[in-house]
Amino acid sequence: MTSATMNVPAVQNLTVGDLIEVLGAGVRDFVAAPQYGLFFGGIYAIAGWVIIAFLFYYKLLYLAYPLAMGFALIAPFAAVGFYAVSRALEKGEKLSWSGVLGAVGGTTKSDLRWMALVTSFAFFLWMDIAAILFLSIMGFDALGPQFFELVFTTSTGWLFLLVGNAVGAVIAFMVFSICVVSFPMLLDRDVDFATAMVTSVKVVKANPATMFVWLIIIGLLTGLSLLSGFIGLFVMLPVVGHATWHLYRRAVAHETAEL
């Protein structure tokens, strides 16, 4: 492959029916190997509790909401363990902790680390933007003990939530477009991260309505998990992670087309 030529796999058309089926497949994979799902989901739930406690301790409450919502930006990388489990189940291979953890650990030696860098950059960019928006709209007075009252009961607070969610949605959609199938593709195939991102964008362009529904589903499930105090991540994260693997398998063909 030269710098001017990129072998990009062909992509398939998807329907909402496909989304329902891959979610069902995600549930089946979770039930088939719950120990892995609960383990990886638990890691991120515990991390969420620790981070929120840190924000409360240092009185950085204004970062709690954008931090929680920004979790969706790094979730694709967080789900690599689930992709490894689903791939093994699909191939009929025997699952083991050494095999699954080895697959996750091997991501540091592949282009998955570059994709992780991309999503991490988007996450920190979002956090910086959220902080700037909060301080410019709400002012430093909102950092005090009346934080929740000022945000949720005043017109200025609602303006911040409106603008913040709108900006966050744009960033989330951009990251979603380059990540929706790129992480499982990098785990599954010997391709570079640029090819994976281009393929992911092609999937979104070929199925805009279906991918929008998928984004909404992920957003709703993430929101419910956050409202449960991160407890929902024990189940939501593995189910969506497994489902994403099956979505990738449906969306990306084995044949390649020269770009």
Backbone as CSV, one residue per row, in Angstrom:
resi,resn,N_x,N_y,N_z,CA_x,CA_y,CA_z,C_x,C_y,C_z
1,MET,0.853,-1.198,0.000,0.000,0.000,0.000,0.884,1.242,0.000
2,THR,0.680,2.152,-0.906,1.433,3.392,-0.980,0.662,4.500,-0.320
3,SER,1.303,5.657,-0.212,0.633,6.790,0.429,-0.544,7.264,-0.381
4,ALA,-0.549,6.963,-1.694,-1.630,7.424,-2.553,-2.717,6.391,-2.717
5,THR,-2.450,5.161,-2.233,-3.411,4.084,-2.421,-3.772,3.471,-1.082
6,MET,-5.039,3.283,-0.841,-5.499,2.705,0.408,-6.537,1.645,0.080
7,ASN,-6.317,0.422,0.561,-7.265,-0.653,0.330,-8.345,-0.603,1.400
8,VAL,-9.478,-0.058,1.020,-10.589,0.122,1.951,-11.650,-0.926,1.674
9,PRO,-12.039,-1.711,2.676,-13.066,-2.724,2.459,-14.391,-2.105,2.013
10,ALA,-15.140,-2.858,1.220,-16.488,-2.423,0.847,-17.374,-2.475,2.092
11,VAL,-18.385,-1.630,2.121,-19.298,-1.612,3.259,-20.692,-2.029,2.819
12,GLN,-21.466,-2.527,3.758,-22.794,-3.068,3.473,-23.881,-2.091,3.941
13,ASN,-25.056,-2.245,3.364,-26.217,-1.479,3.812,-26.802,-2.125,5.065
14,LEU,-27.202,-1.299,5.995,-27.752,-1.772,7.258,-29.132,-1.176,7.489
15,THR,-29.944,-1.881,8.267,-31.273,-1.404,8.623,-31.412,-1.397,10.144
16,VAL,-32.492,-0.806,10.616,-32.759,-0.817,12.054,-32.937,-2.254,12.542
17,GLY,-33.466,-3.106,11.651,-33.591,-4.521,11.995,-32.247,-5.149,12.314
18,ASP,-31.213,-4.725,11.596,-29.858,-5.216,11.880,-29.418,-4.788,13.275
19,LEU,-29.769,-3.566,13.662,-29.385,-3.080,14.990,-30.033,-3.922,16.083
20,ILE,-31.294,-4.275,15.881,-31.993,-5.111,16.856,-31.327,-6.479,16.955
21,GLU,-30.938,-7.015,15.790,-30.315,-8.332,15.782,-28.929,-8.321,16.424
22,VAL,-28.148,-7.264,16.177,-26.808,-7.237,16.790,-26.908,-7.002,18.296
23,LEU,-27.914,-6.260,18.738,-28.123,-6.115,20.178,-28.471,-7.458,20.807
24,GLY,-29.310,-8.228,20.091,-29.624,-9.573,20.573,-28.382,-10.442,20.635
25,ALA,-27.524,-10.330,19.620,-26.266,-11.085,19.617,-25.360,-10.631,20.750
26,GLY,-25.393,-9.324,21.050,-24.603,-8.800,22.157,-25.047,-9.375,23.490
27,VAL,-26.362,-9.479,23.668,-26.895,-10.074,24.899,-26.483,-11.538,25.000
28,ARG,-26.546,-12.275,23.882,-26.174,-13.693,23.889,-24.696,-13.881,24.241
29,ASP,-23.843,-13.030,23.687,-22.416,-13.140,24.002,-22.158,-12.833,25.473
30,PHE,-22.864,-11.845,25.997,-22.705,-11.497,27.413,-23.131,-12.656,28.304
31,VAL,-24.261,-13.268,27.968,-24.764,-14.398,28.759,-23.837,-15.600,28.623
32,ALA,-23.236,-15.763,27.435,-22.344,-16.903,27.209,-21.045,-16.791,27.989
33,ALA,-20.590,-15.564,28.244,-19.322,-15.363,28.975,-19.444,-14.154,29.888
34,PRO,-20.327,-14.218,30.883,-20.602,-13.034,31.722,-19.416,-12.580,32.556
35,GLN,-18.519,-13.490,32.894,-17.401,-13.119,33.768,-16.522,-12.045,33.141
36,TYR,-16.350,-12.109,31.822,-15.522,-11.109,31.156,-16.250,-9.767,31.072
37,GLY,-17.536,-9.831,30.755,-18.314,-8.609,30.672,-18.390,-7.892,32.004
38,LEU,-18.641,-8.639,33.069,-18.740,-8.025,34.390,-17.391,-7.481,34.844
39,PHE,-16.316,-8.164,34.474,-14.984,-7.716,34.861,-14.636,-6.389,34.202
40,PHE,-14.731,-6.332,32.866,-14.374,-5.101,32.163,-15.373,-3.976,32.443
41,GLY,-16.672,-4.328,32.496,-17.669,-3.319,32.821,-17.455,-2.773,34.222
42,GLY,-17.082,-3.659,35.141,-16.839,-3.239,36.520,-15.658,-2.301,36.650
43,ILE,-14.618,-2.526,35.841,-13.452,-1.647,35.884,-13.859,-0.206,35.579
44,TYR,-14.683,-0.038,34.552,-15.065,1.317,34.165,-16.105,1.909,35.106
45,ALA,-16.941,1.067,35.709,-17.875,1.568,36.715,-17.118,2.073,37.936
46,ILE,-16.147,1.299,38.401,-15.345,1.702,39.559,-14.544,2.957,39.247
47,ALA,-13.990,3.021,38.022,-13.254,4.217,37.612,-14.159,5.441,37.648
48,GLY,-15.418,5.258,37.239,-16.373,6.360,37.280,-16.627,6.838,38.694
49,TRP,-16.777,5.903,39.623,-16.994,6.280,41.026,-15.792,7.043,41.580
50,VAL,-14.601,6.573,41.259,-13.390,7.221,41.764,-13.261,8.644,41.219
51,ILE,-13.536,8.807,39.940,-13.414,10.128,39.314,-14.438,11.103,39.891
52,ILE,-15.685,10.647,40.058,-16.720,11.518,40.615,-16.370,11.907,42.057
53,ALA,-15.852,10.947,42.828,-15.429,11.253,44.196,-14.305,12.291,44.185
54,PHE,-13.396,12.171,43.240,-12.301,13.126,43.099,-12.835,14.529,42.804
55,LEU,-13.817,14.610,41.905,-14.390,15.904,41.546,-15.127,16.533,42.726
56,PHE,-15.830,15.715,43.499,-16.516,16.241,44.671,-15.508,16.723,45.711
57,TYR,-14.459,15.962,45.886,-13.463,16.303,46.909,-12.780,17.624,46.574
58,TYR,-12.461,17.828,45.295,-11.760,19.039,44.888,-12.720,20.136,44.398
59,LYS,-14.021,19.915,44.632,-15.056,20.897,44.304,-15.008,21.311,42.828
60,LEU,-14.910,20.309,41.974,-14.931,20.531,40.528,-16.217,19.938,39.947
61,LEU,-17.327,20.218,40.632,-18.597,19.611,40.249,-19.017,19.961,38.828
62,TYR,-18.610,21.124,38.348,-19.028,21.529,37.008,-18.444,20.622,35.924
63,LEU,-17.433,19.821,36.277,-16.852,18.899,35.304,-17.487,17.512,35.364
64,ALA,-18.341,17.265,36.369,-18.910,15.928,36.546,-19.779,15.524,35.367
65,TYR,-20.679,16.411,34.943,-21.593,16.073,33.848,-20.858,15.890,32.520
66,PRO,-20.019,16.856,32.095,-19.292,16.642,30.832,-18.360,15.440,30.886
67,LEU,-17.801,15.150,32.069,-16.932,13.986,32.189,-17.732,12.703,32.005
68,ALA,-18.907,12.657,32.616,-19.750,11.474,32.478,-20.203,11.284,31.036
69,MET,-20.636,12.366,30.386,-21.086,12.257,28.999,-19.916,12.000,28.053
70,GLY,-18.737,12.511,28.413,-17.569,12.287,27.573,-17.093,10.854,27.601
71,PHE,-17.632,10.070,28.523,-17.271,8.656,28.576,-17.555,7.967,27.249
72,ALA,-18.612,8.402,26.563,-18.972,7.782,25.285,-17.862,7.948,24.250
73,LEU,-16.990,8.950,24.428,-15.920,9.184,23.460,-14.814,8.140,23.574
74,ILE,-14.608,7.602,24.784,-13.551,6.615,24.958,-14.103,5.197,25.081
75,ALA,-15.436,5.055,25.080,-16.054,3.743,25.223,-15.625,2.749,24.151
76,PRO,-15.457,3.168,22.868,-15.035,2.181,21.859,-13.735,1.482,22.209
77,PHE,-12.755,2.231,22.732,-11.503,1.597,23.134,-11.711,0.746,24.379
78,ALA,-12.585,1.208,25.272,-12.864,0.453,26.489,-13.474,-0.897,26.174
79,ALA,-14.073,-1.043,24.993,-14.785,-2.266,24.630,-13.917,-3.279,23.909
80,VAL,-12.612,-3.039,23.789,-11.738,-3.966,23.058,-11.820,-5.375,23.642
81,GLY,-11.901,-5.490,24.957,-12.017,-6.803,25.581,-13.258,-7.540,25.137
82,PHE,-14.350,-6.816,24.948,-15.588,-7.448,24.502,-15.477,-7.925,23.051
83,TYR,-14.778,-7.132,22.222,-14.567,-7.560,20.836,-13.787,-8.872,20.806
84,ALA,-12.777,-8.976,21.673,-11.964,-10.190,21.714,-12.799,-11.401,22.125
85,VAL,-13.694,-11.208,23.096,-14.561,-12.302,23.540,-15.517,-12.708,22.418
86,SER,-16.147,-11.738,21.768,-17.098,-12.039,20.695,-16.406,-12.727,19.520
87,ARG,-15.190,-12.298,19.210,-14.446,-12.935,18.113,-14.159,-14.398,18.439
88,ALA,-13.756,-14.663,19.675,-13.473,-16.033,20.080,-14.739,-16.893,20.046
89,LEU,-15.859,-16.350,20.523,-17.116,-17.089,20.500,-17.558,-17.361,19.068
90,GLU,-17.365,-16.386,18.192,-17.746,-16.543,16.786,-16.948,-17.654,16.119
91,LYS,-15.666,-17.759,16.478,-14.802,-18.780,15.878,-14.896,-20.128,16.592
92,GLY,-15.665,-20.162,17.677,-15.787,-21.403,18.429,-14.555,-21.741,19.236
93,GLU,-13.742,-20.714,19.549,-12.521,-20.936,20.311,-12.821,-20.975,21.809
94,LYS,-11.994,-21.675,22.536,-12.144,-21.748,23.980,-11.682,-20.443,24.604
95,LEU,-12.511,-19.879,25.450,-12.179,-18.626,26.103,-11.324,-18.870,27.339
96,SER,-10.379,-17.970,27.564,-9.547,-18.023,28.762,-9.137,-16.606,29.119
97,TRP,-8.848,-16.392,30.392,-8.430,-15.066,30.814,-7.119,-14.659,30.147
98,SER,-6.219,-15.589,30.001,-4.945,-15.268,29.361,-5.135,-14.860,27.907
99,GLY,-6.066,-15.543,27.221,-6.317,-15.209,25.826,-6.972,-13.853,25.663
100,VAL,-7.987,-13.567,26.481,-8.708,-12.295,26.375,-7.820,-11.140,26.809
101,LEU,-7.156,-11.294,27.949,-6.279,-10.216,28.426,-5.085,-10.036,27.496
102,GLY,-4.641,-11.131,26.880,-3.550,-11.035,25.917,-3.961,-10.243,24.694
103,ALA,-5.216,-10.447,24.244,-5.718,-9.692,23.095,-5.814,-8.209,23.420
104,VAL,-6.259,-7.898,24.641,-6.356,-6.496,25.060,-4.957,-5.890,25.192
105,GLY,-4.052,-6.634,25.815,-2.697,-6.132,25.983,-1.970,-5.952,24.663
106,GLY,-2.324,-6.770,23.676,-1.686,-6.667,22.377,-2.046,-5.409,21.618
107,THR,-3.074,-4.701,22.073,-3.477,-3.476,21.380,-2.405,-2.396,21.475
108,THR,-1.535,-2.492,22.480,-0.476,-1.485,22.609,0.585,-1.643,21.529
109,LYS,0.567,-2.775,20.825,1.545,-3.029,19.776,0.946,-2.890,18.385
110,SER,-0.287,-2.433,18.298,-0.948,-2.297,17.008,-1.426,-0.862,16.816
111,ASP,-2.077,-0.627,15.673,-2.584,0.718,15.396,-3.762,1.087,16.278
112,LEU,-4.221,0.142,17.093,-5.274,0.479,18.055,-4.814,1.565,19.024
113,ARG,-3.515,1.592,19.294,-3.008,2.620,20.224,-3.155,4.013,19.615
114,TRP,-3.051,4.111,18.283,-3.222,5.402,17.626,-4.681,5.829,17.662
115,MET,-5.591,4.860,17.500,-7.012,5.183,17.619,-7.345,5.610,19.040
116,ALA,-6.710,4.961,20.013,-6.916,5.355,21.406,-6.444,6.781,21.628
117,LEU,-5.340,7.145,20.966,-4.823,8.509,21.080,-5.811,9.514,20.491
118,VAL,-6.423,9.156,19.359,-7.400,10.033,18.713,-8.595,10.268,19.625
119,THR,-9.148,9.191,20.180,-10.328,9.332,21.039,-9.980,10.037,22.349
120,SER,-8.784,9.787,22.874,-8.356,10.481,24.102,-8.219,11.976,23.858
121,PHE,-7.672,12.338,22.696,-7.551,13.755,22.354,-8.933,14.404,22.274
122,ALA,-9.891,13.698,21.635,-11.252,14.226,21.535,-11.873,14.388,22.922
123,PHE,-11.591,13.438,23.817,-12.137,13.496,25.172,-11.604,14.717,25.922
124,PHE,-10.290,14.930,25.878,-9.709,16.072,26.590,-10.102,17.398,25.943
125,LEU,-10.271,17.392,24.622,-10.753,18.586,23.942,-12.159,18.933,24.425
126,TRP,-13.010,17.909,24.542,-14.371,18.115,25.023,-14.370,18.661,26.454
127,MET,-13.514,18.126,27.317,-13.453,18.594,28.693,-13.002,20.049,28.756
128,ASP,-12.034,20.421,27.924,-11.579,21.818,27.892,-12.701,22.739,27.412
129,ILE,-13.400,22.319,26.373,-14.500,23.129,25.842,-15.606,23.277,26.888
130,ALA,-15.919,22.179,27.571,-16.968,22.212,28.596,-16.600,23.193,29.710
131,ALA,-15.346,23.172,30.131,-14.904,24.088,31.190,-14.994,25.535,30.733
132,ILE,-14.562,25.795,29.494,-14.609,27.163,28.959,-16.058,27.643,28.842
133,LEU,-16.935,26.779,28.342,-18.345,27.139,28.206,-18.961,27.436,29.570
134,PHE,-18.666,26.582,30.536,-19.253,26.764,31.864,-18.828,28.094,32.481
135,LEU,-17.528,28.359,32.470,-17.028,29.573,33.114,-17.441,30.832,32.357
136,SER,-17.536,30.747,31.017,-17.923,31.922,30.239,-19.417,32.216,30.349
137,ILE,-20.241,31.186,30.500,-21.698,31.384,30.584,-22.151,31.562,32.036
138,MET,-21.667,30.684,32.922,-22.138,30.694,34.301,-21.317,31.634,35.200
139,GLY,-20.044,31.780,34.887,-19.184,32.611,35.726,-18.613,31.845,36.900
140,PHE,-17.653,32.432,37.577,-16.984,31.762,38.691,-17.889,31.641,39.919
141,ASP,-18.920,32.444,39.999,-19.811,32.371,41.161,-20.535,31.028,41.233
142,ALA,-20.692,30.378,40.081,-21.425,29.108,40.044,-20.594,27.950,40.580
143,LEU,-19.343,28.199,40.927,-18.483,27.131,41.442,-18.736,26.844,42.915
144,GLY,-19.577,27.648,43.549,-19.843,27.500,44.971,-20.857,26.421,45.285
145,PRO,-21.356,26.423,46.513,-22.297,25.387,46.966,-23.650,25.435,46.268
146,GLN,-23.971,26.549,45.585,-25.259,26.649,44.879,-25.150,26.163,43.434
147,PHE,-24.144,25.351,43.151,-23.881,24.895,41.792,-25.123,24.275,41.141
148,PHE,-25.705,23.262,41.767,-26.826,22.545,41.166,-28.039,23.459,40.989
149,GLU,-28.288,24.305,41.959,-29.437,25.221,41.876,-29.264,26.192,40.714
150,LEU,-28.065,26.733,40.553,-27.826,27.697,39.479,-27.900,27.055,38.095
151,VAL,-27.443,25.825,37.988,-27.434,25.157,36.685,-28.829,24.718,36.265
152,PHE,-29.603,24.160,37.199,-30.866,23.532,36.828,-32.103,24.391,37.079
153,THR,-31.957,25.548,37.707,-33.152,26.344,38.003,-33.066,27.769,37.477
154,THR,-32.039,28.092,36.734,-31.924,29.454,36.197,-31.845,29.411,34.677
155,SER,-32.213,30.526,34.047,-32.160,30.605,32.582,-30.728,30.492,32.076
156,THR,-29.789,31.056,32.814,-28.375,30.954,32.433,-27.911,29.503,32.486
157,GLY,-28.352,28.802,33.511,-27.991,27.395,33.640,-28.537,26.564,32.499
158,TRP,-29.783,26.825,32.119,-30.384,26.074,31.007,-29.701,26.422,29.684
159,LEU,-29.257,27.670,29.548,-28.511,28.054,28.345,-27.198,27.272,28.274
160,PHE,-26.525,27.156,29.414,-25.284,26.380,29.449,-25.536,24.930,29.054
161,LEU,-26.595,24.329,29.601,-26.903,22.945,29.273,-27.239,22.786,27.790
162,LEU,-27.979,23.753,27.235,-28.351,23.688,25.821,-27.123,23.786,24.926
163,VAL,-26.311,24.801,25.156,-25.116,25.001,24.332,-24.124,23.860,24.542
164,GLY,-23.928,23.471,25.801,-22.977,22.406,26.099,-23.360,21.090,25.461
165,ASN,-24.652,20.738,25.540,-25.102,19.484,24.929,-25.027,19.532,23.413
166,ALA,-25.294,20.706,22.833,-25.213,20.837,21.378,-23.772,20.660,20.895
167,VAL,-22.845,21.314,21.575,-21.424,21.183,21.211,-20.953,19.752,21.442
168,GLY,-21.365,19.184,22.563,-20.984,17.807,22.867,-21.515,16.825,21.839
169,ALA,-22.741,17.077,21.348,-23.337,16.186,20.351,-22.541,16.215,19.049
170,VAL,-22.078,17.403,18.654,-21.279,17.529,17.429,-19.970,16.756,17.563
171,ILE,-19.285,16.932,18.699,-18.023,16.229,18.921,-18.257,14.720,18.973
172,ALA,-19.327,14.311,19.665,-19.628,12.889,19.787,-19.907,12.266,18.424
173,PHE,-20.635,12.987,17.556,-20.943,12.441,16.239,-19.679,12.302,15.397
174,MET,-18.782,13.263,15.497,-17.528,13.195,14.743,-16.693,11.999,15.187
175,VAL,-16.588,11.814,16.497,-15.823,10.681,17.018,-16.519,9.371,16.674
176,PHE,-17.835,9.355,16.803,-18.610,8.163,16.474,-18.368,7.751,15.028
177,SER,-18.309,8.721,14.120,-18.151,8.431,12.696,-16.835,7.731,12.394
178,ILE,-15.775,8.097,13.095,-14.477,7.493,12.804,-14.207,6.252,13.663
179,CYS,-15.095,5.984,14.637,-14.834,4.886,15.573,-15.861,3.759,15.540
180,VAL,-16.982,3.942,14.879,-18.082,2.998,15.026,-17.682,1.567,14.679
181,VAL,-16.813,1.376,13.679,-16.327,0.023,13.377,-14.808,-0.058,13.364
182,SER,-14.121,1.050,13.575,-12.663,1.048,13.421,-11.957,0.219,14.490
183,PHE,-12.416,0.273,15.737,-11.742,-0.487,16.787,-11.862,-1.997,16.592
184,PRO,-13.070,-2.532,16.381,-13.129,-3.979,16.115,-12.410,-4.364,14.831
185,MET,-12.406,-3.484,13.834,-11.704,-3.773,12.582,-10.200,-3.884,12.816
186,LEU,-9.637,-2.997,13.631,-8.208,-3.035,13.919,-7.834,-4.274,14.721
187,LEU,-8.746,-4.730,15.582,-8.495,-5.950,16.332,-8.549,-7.167,15.417
188,ASP,-9.416,-7.111,14.423,-9.703,-8.273,13.586,-8.797,-8.388,12.364
189,ARG,-8.311,-7.255,11.835,-7.590,-7.278,10.570,-6.244,-6.560,10.678
190,ASP,-5.371,-6.905,9.769,-4.064,-6.268,9.705,-4.155,-5.043,8.805
191,VAL,-4.725,-3.958,9.357,-4.879,-2.707,8.622,-4.359,-1.570,9.495
192,ASP,-4.050,-0.440,8.871,-3.603,0.715,9.629,-4.801,1.510,10.131
193,PHE,-4.578,2.388,11.088,-5.689,3.106,11.713,-6.368,4.075,10.750
194,ALA,-5.621,4.597,9.752,-6.237,5.498,8.777,-7.262,4.752,7.935
195,THR,-6.909,3.535,7.507,-7.851,2.716,6.736,-9.089,2.394,7.562
196,ALA,-8.875,2.081,8.837,-10.003,1.755,9.714,-10.928,2.958,9.874
197,MET,-10.358,4.149,10.044,-11.186,5.349,10.209,-11.958,5.667,8.933
198,VAL,-11.300,5.541,7.773,-11.980,5.796,6.498,-13.121,4.813,6.304
199,THR,-12.880,3.552,6.643,-13.929,2.538,6.525,-15.104,2.866,7.433
200,SER,-14.805,3.299,8.649,-15.859,3.656,9.601,-16.716,4.799,9.072
201,VAL,-16.052,5.821,8.524,-16.793,6.950,7.954,-17.642,6.488,6.773
202,LYS,-17.119,5.562,5.962,-17.884,5.024,4.833,-19.152,4.316,5.308
203,VAL,-19.036,3.594,6.409,-20.209,2.905,6.963,-21.277,3.919,7.361
204,VAL,-20.856,5.004,8.004,-21.806,6.038,8.430,-22.426,6.727,7.213
205,LYS,-21.616,7.045,6.196,-22.125,7.708,4.997,-23.087,6.812,4.224
206,ALA,-22.831,5.516,4.227,-23.699,4.582,3.499,-24.992,4.300,4.243
207,ASN,-24.987,4.511,5.570,-26.162,4.194,6.394,-26.434,5.312,7.392
208,PRO,-26.663,6.538,6.925,-26.793,7.660,7.858,-27.942,7.505,8.853
209,ALA,-29.115,7.100,8.374,-30.263,6.980,9.267,-30.053,5.866,10.293
210,THR,-29.575,4.711,9.821,-29.355,3.585,10.722,-28.283,3.901,11.752
211,MET,-27.206,4.541,11.312,-26.130,4.881,12.236,-26.565,5.953,13.231
212,PHE,-27.452,6.851,12.804,-27.981,7.844,13.738,-28.798,7.156,14.823
213,VAL,-29.596,6.167,14.429,-30.378,5.407,15.415,-29.442,4.671,16.365
214,TRP,-28.360,4.107,15.816,-27.399,3.396,16.663,-26.754,4.346,17.662
215,LEU,-26.423,5.544,17.220,-25.846,6.549,18.112,-26.832,6.924,19.213
216,ILE,-28.101,7.073,18.856,-29.127,7.400,19.848,-29.272,6.270,20.858
217,ILE,-29.258,5.033,20.375,-29.374,3.880,21.272,-28.226,3.873,22.278
218,ILE,-27.010,4.066,21.762,-25.841,4.087,22.656,-25.954,5.233,23.657
219,GLY,-26.395,6.411,23.177,-26.539,7.554,24.062,-27.557,7.312,25.161
220,LEU,-28.698,6.722,24.803,-29.742,6.443,25.797,-29.271,5.418,26.824
221,LEU,-28.631,4.353,26.346,-28.149,3.321,27.264,-27.058,3.871,28.176
222,THR,-26.202,4.732,27.617,-25.163,5.352,28.436,-25.780,6.266,29.489
223,GLY,-26.782,7.057,29.065,-27.457,7.947,29.999,-28.114,7.196,31.143
224,LEU,-28.778,6.082,30.826,-29.421,5.272,31.862,-28.382,4.679,32.814
225,SER,-27.240,4.287,32.258,-26.173,3.734,33.097,-25.626,4.778,34.050
226,LEU,-25.500,6.011,33.556,-24.999,7.086,34.410,-26.002,7.426,35.499
227,LEU,-27.291,7.432,35.145,-28.323,7.728,36.136,-28.388,6.656,37.222
228,SER,-27.947,5.457,36.900,-27.935,4.373,37.886,-26.709,4.444,38.789
229,GLY,-25.929,5.512,38.655,-24.714,5.636,39.444,-23.603,4.748,38.929
230,PHE,-23.558,4.555,37.608,-22.559,3.743,36.912,-22.779,2.241,37.079
231,ILE,-23.750,1.835,37.876,-23.997,0.406,38.071,-24.411,-0.245,36.753
232,GLY,-25.170,0.495,35.945,-25.617,-0.045,34.668,-24.487,-0.392,33.722
233,LEU,-23.288,0.181,33.944,-22.149,-0.114,33.076,-21.743,-1.575,33.156
234,PHE,-22.051,-2.235,34.276,-21.717,-3.650,34.418,-22.382,-4.484,33.324
235,VAL,-23.555,-4.045,32.869,-24.291,-4.790,31.850,-24.290,-4.055,30.515
236,MET,-24.524,-2.736,30.547,-24.629,-1.975,29.305,-23.359,-2.031,28.480
237,LEU,-22.220,-1.819,29.113,-20.966,-1.758,28.368,-20.653,-3.074,27.665
238,PRO,-20.748,-4.225,28.342,-20.490,-5.471,27.615,-21.500,-5.766,26.509
239,VAL,-22.778,-5.495,26.751,-23.782,-5.780,25.724,-23.532,-4.931,24.484
240,VAL,-23.307,-3.631,24.672,-23.044,-2.749,23.532,-21.707,-3.103,22.885
241,GLY,-20.715,-3.456,23.691,-19.420,-3.842,23.143,-19.522,-5.072,22.265
242,HIS,-20.187,-6.101,22.756,-20.388,-7.310,21.953,-21.211,-6.994,20.701
243,ALA,-22.247,-6.176,20.873,-23.098,-5.824,19.737,-22.313,-5.073,18.664
244,THR,-21.378,-4.227,19.100,-20.567,-3.470,18.149,-19.712,-4.399,17.302
245,TRP,-19.213,-5.465,17.918,-18.455,-6.458,17.140,-19.325,-7.034,16.021
246,HIS,-20.547,-7.420,16.366,-21.444,-8.016,15.372,-21.886,-6.983,14.332
247,LEU,-22.004,-5.717,14.743,-22.317,-4.659,13.793,-21.180,-4.510,12.783
248,TYR,-19.958,-4.535,13.269,-18.792,-4.462,12.381,-18.792,-5.609,11.388
249,ARG,-19.080,-6.813,11.859,-19.069,-7.988,10.988,-20.125,-7.892,9.898
250,ARG,-21.239,-7.234,10.193,-22.283,-7.041,9.185,-21.971,-5.875,8.262
251,ALA,-21.335,-4.856,8.785,-21.168,-3.618,8.025,-19.991,-3.643,7.062
252,VAL,-18.952,-4.393,7.391,-17.721,-4.367,6.590,-17.530,-5.695,5.878
253,ALA,-17.431,-5.632,4.545,-17.255,-6.850,3.748,-15.806,-7.308,3.802
254,HIS,-15.581,-8.541,3.377,-14.221,-9.077,3.354,-13.456,-8.603,2.141
255,GLU,-14.167,-8.316,1.053,-13.491,-7.821,-0.137,-13.029,-6.394,0.084
256,THR,-11.994,-5.986,-0.627,-11.507,-4.622,-0.524,-11.612,-3.919,-1.847
257,ALA,-11.746,-2.604,-1.766,-11.810,-1.786,-2.981,-10.720,-0.733,-2.897
258,GLU,-9.986,-0.509,-3.995,-8.902,0.458,-3.978,-9.453,1.873,-3.963
259,LEU,-8.873,2.675,-3.061,-9.320,4.070,-2.917,-8.269,4.987,-3.509
